[in-house]
Amino acid sequence: MQQSTSATHHIICIVGARPNFMKIAPIMMALSELKPNLDVTLVHTGQHYDVAMNEQYFQALGIPAPDINLEVGSGSHAVQTAEVMCRFEAALEGKNPTAILVVGDVNSTIACALVATKKGIPVIHVEAGLRSFDRAMPEEINRVLTDQISDMLFTTEPSGRDNLLREGVADKRIHFVGNVMIDTLRHNLARAIPTSKIASDAGRPDFASGEKNYAVVTMHRPANVDDEITLGSLINTVVTISAQLPVIFPLHPRTKSMIEKFGFGKLLDNANILLLPPMGYLEMLGLMKDAKVVLTDSGGIQEETTALGVPCITLRSNTERPITVDEGTNTIAGQDPETILGIFNDVMRGGGKGGRIPQYWDGRASNRIADLIAAEFGIAKPQVP
C-alpha cells in the first residue's frame, strides 16, 4: 500500500451522521497540519440531514463546511446504503485520492468503504475493531465488513486488536491510537454549556440547580424504543428514578415519535422530569459532566462518561466498548427494571464505578493517526520555521 512521495497527496474524509461529527473534527484538525503536502476533502453523505442540527454541530466543533454534500437523506438500511454508494461513486469521478478515511459504524461508513475498495483506493478506518457480538445490530454488521476491507485500522482500545486478529486481519494493518471522541471532549470541555442555562432556556430555571443532583437519560436504539412493552417498561423505570433524583431526558426524534405512538406522554408529564429536544454537542457535554449518573443506550456516551468520571448505566445487554466496563465507569444493565434500579440505588448510596481513564484517551489520538498516515503514504511533514 506504500505510495511514492509526491508534492501533494489527497485524502477524502467521510462524515454521515452526528456520532461521526465528534470523531471527524479532531482528525480534520490534525490532518490540516500536513498542508501543503496533503489536501483534505470532507464529504458529508447527508445520512443525518437535519440542516439546523448539522450546522450546530459543525459550528460548535469547528468542522469546516463539507466540500461535497451527497444529500442522501433517510431510508431503509438497504436503500440508504445503496444511495450513498451510488452518489459517492459519482463524486469520485475524475479524482484519484491517496486514500479515503471513514469513522465509526454508520451506513455511510460501509457504503463509502465499499466504493473505494472496488476502485482500488486504500481505506482508513478510525474506531476499528469494536464488537458487541450482536449481529442483530446493524452497526455490528457495518463494523465487521468495514474492517475486512480496510487497509489501515485505528483502534480505540486493546480489545479492538484482539477482535481483528481473531477475524484474520493482518497485525501490520492494526494501529492502537486511542479515542478521537475523547480528543473532542477534552478540547471542548471548558466550552460546555452549563446545565443551569439549558434548564433556564427550557423554561425551568429552578430545575436541578447545581452539580451532581440530577440524572441524564438518553435512548434511541430500535431494541429499546420500537417495542411498546420494552419502551413502556423503560419509561416507567425513568419515572421511578425521578422520584429520587430529577431526570433530564433529551428526546431523540425516533424516541419522541414512539412515545407519542404508544401514548406514553402522560407518564413523562412529571415535575421531576425535564424533557428536552435533541441537544447540540456542547449542551450534551454540559449535561453529562455535572450529572450524578447517566442512563443510556449510546456507545459514544459510554465512552464520554468514562472520560468524565461519571457513572453510566447502559440500557443494553452488551457493549462494543468493553473498556468502559473493565476500566471505566460503565455498568451494563440491560432492560430489566430491577437490575437498572439496583445499579441506580447503588449510585445513590454513594457507590457506582469510579473507574479510570484508559490508555491513550489523552486527547492526542488524532495526532497519532495523522503521524501514522503520513508515514504510511510518504507524506512529508511541513518544515517548521
Buried (B, 14 or more C-beta within 10 A) or exposed (E): EEEEEEEEBBBBBBBBBBBBBBBBBBBBBBBEBBEEBBBBBBBBBBBBBEEEBBEBBBEBBEBEEBBBBBEBEEBEEEEBBBBBBBBBBEBBEEEEBBBBBBBBBBBBBBBBBBBBBEEEBBBBBBBBBBBBEBEEBBBBBBBBBBBBBBBBBBBBBBBBBBBBEEEEBEEEBBBBBBBBBBBBBBBBBEEBBBBBEBBBEBEBEEBBBEEEEBBBBBBBBBBBBBBEEBBBBBBEBBBEBBEEBBBBBBBBEBBBEBBEEBEBEEBBEBEBBBBBEBBBBBBBBBBBBBBBBBBBBBBBBBBBBBBBBBBBBBBBEBBBBBBBBEBBBBBBBEBEBEBBBEBBEBBBEEEBBEBEBBEBBBBBBBBBBBBBBBEBBBBEEEEEE
